[in-house]
């Protein structure tokens, strides 16, 4: 778990500054649309019981981490590539959860610092952050209570349903913006 998370974190760190540069130079709707389509395709295939290839090696973690850094730097959306990677690694729920918690804790701090250095903090950001804290805390508590009661198959399906919802929101934002 530590090795997986550290490779993802290191490559994310490399991608974050490039993502911040993308934020200032590429139309947001393009990036959001591409991300949404990739997530919809991947999760749609998983939900339809299509045999999505499993990653037997950690080598691709650098690519997924880098893409997560790009998206995190640009749109604070580093989660989908990491969840896709973890799903393709076919980790059991406990390893999935532990690796992702460690990854998101460290990269969340890195993204905060990078966004501050990039001049992206403002009153709206702090307001939205404050509003999200109760939801995050409740989700962490609920996840810790439910993770032992959910079968690995149901866990995977739930992850892909949530990813589809994230993708639909991204696509809606991209097309309505």
C-alpha positions in Angstrom: 0.0 0.0 0.0 2.7 2.5 0.9 4.7 1.7 -2.3 1.6 2.2 -4.4 0.6 5.4 -2.7 4.2 6.8 -2.9 4.5 6.2 -6.6 1.1 7.8 -7.2 2.0 10.8 -5.0 5.4 11.4 -6.6 4.0 11.4 -10.1 1.1 13.6 -9.0 3.6 16.1 -7.6 5.2 16.3 -11.1 1.8 16.9 -12.8 0.4 19.5 -10.5 2.4 22.5 -11.7 1.6 21.6 -15.3 -2.1 21.3 -14.5 -2.0 24.8 -13.0 -0.4 26.1 -16.3 -3.2 24.3 -18.2 -5.8 26.0 -16.1 -4.5 29.3 -17.4 -4.2 28.3 -21.0 -6.8 25.7 -22.1 -10.6 26.1 -22.2 -12.0 24.4 -19.2 -14.9 22.8 -21.1 -12.5 20.9 -23.3 -10.7 19.3 -20.3 -13.9 18.6 -18.4 -15.5 17.0 -21.5 -12.6 14.7 -22.2 -12.3 13.7 -18.6 -16.1 13.0 -18.4 -16.0 10.9 -21.5 -13.1 8.8 -20.3 -14.8 8.2 -16.9 -18.1 7.3 -18.6 -16.5 4.9 -20.9 -14.4 3.2 -18.2 -17.2 2.9 -15.6 -19.8 2.0 -18.2 -17.7 -0.9 -19.3 -17.2 -2.0 -15.7 -20.9 -1.8 -14.9 -21.8 -3.7 -18.1 -19.6 -6.6 -16.9 -17.2 -6.0 -19.8 -13.8 -7.5 -18.9 -11.8 -4.3 -18.2 -8.1 -5.2 -18.3 -6.5 -5.7 -14.9 -3.1 -4.1 -14.3 -0.8 -6.7 -12.9 2.1 -4.3 -12.3 2.5 -1.0 -10.5 4.5 0.5 -13.4 1.5 2.3 -14.8 1.0 4.1 -11.4 3.3 6.8 -12.6 1.1 7.6 -15.7 -2.1 7.6 -13.6 -0.5 9.7 -10.9 0.8 12.2 -13.5 -2.6 12.6 -15.1 -4.1 13.0 -11.6 -1.6 15.7 -10.9 -2.5 17.5 -14.2 -6.2 17.3 -13.4 -5.7 18.2 -9.7 -3.6 21.2 -10.6 -6.0 22.4 -13.3 -9.4 21.5 -11.8 -8.8 20.0 -8.3 -10.2 16.8 -9.8 -7.3 14.3 -9.2 -9.6 11.5 -8.0 -10.9 9.8 -11.1 -7.6 8.7 -12.6 -6.6 7.3 -9.2 -9.9 5.5 -8.7 -9.6 4.1 -12.2 -6.0 2.9 -11.5 -7.1 1.3 -8.2 -10.0 -0.4 -9.9 -7.8 -1.8 -12.6 -5.4 -3.1 -10.0 -8.3 -5.1 -8.5 -7.3 -4.4 -5.0 -9.5 -5.7 -2.2 -11.7 -3.0 -0.6 -9.5 -2.6 2.5 -6.3 -2.0 0.4 -8.3 0.2 -2.0 -9.5 2.4 0.8 -6.2 2.6 2.7 -4.2 3.5 -0.4 -6.6 6.1 -1.5 -6.9 7.7 1.9 -3.1 8.0 2.2 -2.9 9.3 -1.4 -5.7 11.9 -1.0 -4.4 13.2 2.3 -0.9 13.9 1.0 -2.0 15.2 -2.4 -4.7 17.3 -0.9 -2.1 19.2 1.1 0.2 19.4 -2.0 -2.7 20.8 -4.1 -3.6 23.4 -1.4 0.0 24.7 -1.5 0.3 24.7 -5.2 -3.0 26.5 -5.7 -1.9 29.1 -3.0 1.4 29.6 -4.9 -0.5 29.9 -8.2 -2.6 32.7 -6.8 -5.8 30.6 -7.0 -7.1 31.1 -3.4 -10.0 33.5 -3.0 -13.1 34.0 -0.7 -15.3 31.7 -2.8 -12.7 28.9 -2.5 -12.7 29.2 1.2 -16.5 29.3 1.4 -16.9 26.1 -0.7 -14.2 24.4 1.3 -15.9 25.2 4.6 -19.2 24.0 3.2 -17.7 20.7 2.1 -16.0 19.8 5.4 -19.2 18.4 7.1 -19.8 16.2 4.0 -16.2 15.0 3.9 -16.3 14.2 7.7 -19.6 12.4 7.4 -18.4 10.4 4.4 -15.3 9.3 6.2 -17.3 8.2 9.2 -19.9 6.4 7.1 -17.2 4.7 5.0 -15.5 3.4 8.1 -18.7 1.9 9.3 -19.8 0.4 6.0 -16.7 -0.9 4.4 -16.6 -4.2 6.3 -20.3 -4.8 5.6 -20.1 -4.5 1.8 -19.0 -7.3 -0.4 -16.1 -6.6 -2.8 -18.4 -6.9 -5.8 -20.9 -4.4 -4.4 -18.1 -2.1 -3.5 -16.7 -2.1 -7.0 -20.2 -1.4 -8.5 -20.8 1.4 -6.1 -17.4 3.0 -7.0 -18.4 2.9 -10.7 -21.9 4.3 -10.1 -20.3 7.2 -8.2 -17.8 7.7 -11.0 -20.6 7.8 -13.6 -22.3 10.5 -11.4 -19.1 12.5 -11.3 -18.7 12.2 -15.0 -22.3 13.3 -15.7 -21.7 16.4 -13.4 -18.5 17.2 -15.2 -20.2 16.9 -18.6 -23.1 19.0 -17.5 -20.8 21.7 -16.2 -18.7 21.6 -19.4 -21.7 21.9 -21.7 -23.6 24.5 -19.7 -20.6 26.7 -19.0 
